[in-house]
Amino acid sequence: PYHTVRWHFHPEYELHQIVATKGRYFVGDFIGEFEIGNLVLAGPNLPHNWISEVPEGQSVPLRCRLVQFSEEFIGGAIATFPELGAVSPLLDLSRRGVLFSNSVSRQVMPLLAEITHAYGVHRI
């Protein structure tokens, strides 16, 4: 476990994908086991934490990739591009947490990896 990351919440949505390790995660009132590839969308102010099973003395250079975005950002995007309104039901569900299928996770993984090296509009 990383000592500075605890059960917490924040006003942003968080798309969280595991790229290494396994362990236990807590999202809202759900407790489950995570593994490589799990992809979760946590809504605003939803308490959450992921605790990896890492032997003492070992470290993991990159356990997860995540993207946080505000309600204002996604609301503005939906207002500008009405087609994005199709994600509104998913955003509503995320207020309790959404675990995506392995198929969706496999599609998203390279996109999240690409964001790390992207600049400008390509990051969006």
N, C-alpha and C positions, 0 to 999 in steps of 0.2 A: 504493500500500500504506500502511496505517496502521502507523506505526512501533512502537506499543506492543502490537499484536496479532500474535503469532507462532504458529508450530506449538505447540499447547498441548493440554492435556486437563484434565478436572475430573470429580468424582464424579457429577455430575448428567447426566441425559438432556438433550439440546438439540434442539429443533425449530427449524430455521433456514430462513427463507424470504427469497429475494432479491427486493427491490422496485425496485432500480435498479442499473445497471452490469452488466458481464459480466467474465469473467476466468477464472482457474484456481483449482480447489479441490483440497484434499488431505484425505481422510478415511480414516484407517487406512492401508492399503496401496494405496488407490485415488487416482489423479490424473485429473482430468477438467476439462472446461470448463463454467462455469456461465453462466446468463443470467437475465434477469428472469423471475420466476415459479418458479424451481427451489425445491423444498422437500425438505429432508434431515432425517432423524432420526439423530442421532449418540448412541450409547449411552454409558454411564458409562466414563470413563477411556479413551475412544477418541481418539487424537490427531487434530486437525483444524485447518484454516486455509483461509480464502477470501482470495484476492488479486485485487483489482479492477484492471482496466485503466483507469486514470484519468490523463489527461495531467498532467504536472508543473505545479504551480501551481493546478490545479483541485481542488475538493472536492465531495463528494456529501453533502448533508445527511442523507439516510436511505438507506443501502444495503440494509439487511436488517431484518427483525423476527425476534426469537427468543424462545422460552420455554424456560426451564430448570426441571426438576423432579427431585426426588430419588427414589431407589429407595424410601425410606421413605414418601414421599408417595403414589406410585402403588401401592405395596404396600398401604398403608392404605385407599386408595380401592377397590382390588380386593376387599379383605377386607370392606369395608362394602357395596359394590355388586357382588355376584358376577358380574353381567352384564358388568362391565368386564374380566373374565377373558379375554374374547375378544381383548383386545389383547396378551395375554402372548406369543403367537408373534411379533408385530411387535416387541415389546420385546426379545425374544431376538435377532431379526435385526439390531436396531439396534446391537448390540455390534460389528458390522462396518460399520454405516452403511446407511441405507435412503434411496434416491432415489425420491420419489413421482411418480406420473404427473402430467401437466399438468392432467388433469381433477380430480384430488384437490387439487392446488395451487390451482386456481381456486376451489374450494369453501372452502378453508382461508383464503385471502387476506383476505376481509372479516372473518373471525373474529379473526385475529391483529391486524388494524387496530383492531377494536373493543376488544380487551383493553387497548390503550393508554389508553383513556378510561374503562374500567370500574373500579368499586370493589366491595369486599366480595365476596360470593358470585358476582357476575357475572363476576369475573376468573377464577374457576375454571371 
